[in-house]
Amino acid sequence: MYRRILAHEPRGRGCFVEEEKAIAIVYKGVCYPDPFRVDLLVDRKLLVEIKCVAQLGPKEFKQLRTY
């Protein structure tokens, strides 16, 4: 539900928003089609990863750095 609500604002401003978008990676000529999904991709430029935790820890920071 949070994802849909967060997607509403940029859509209302005319942005193109994709939810739970699979991101493919090409590494040394090998394509990995669905290595991870982002919660929101806004205008194909901005990744939004939604977290619901009391405090961000090492696991969450490591995940954010991979983007």
Beta strands, then each sheet from edge to edge (+ up, - down):
strand 1: 17-27
strand 2: 30-42
strand 3: 46-48
sheet 1: 1+ 2- 3+
end
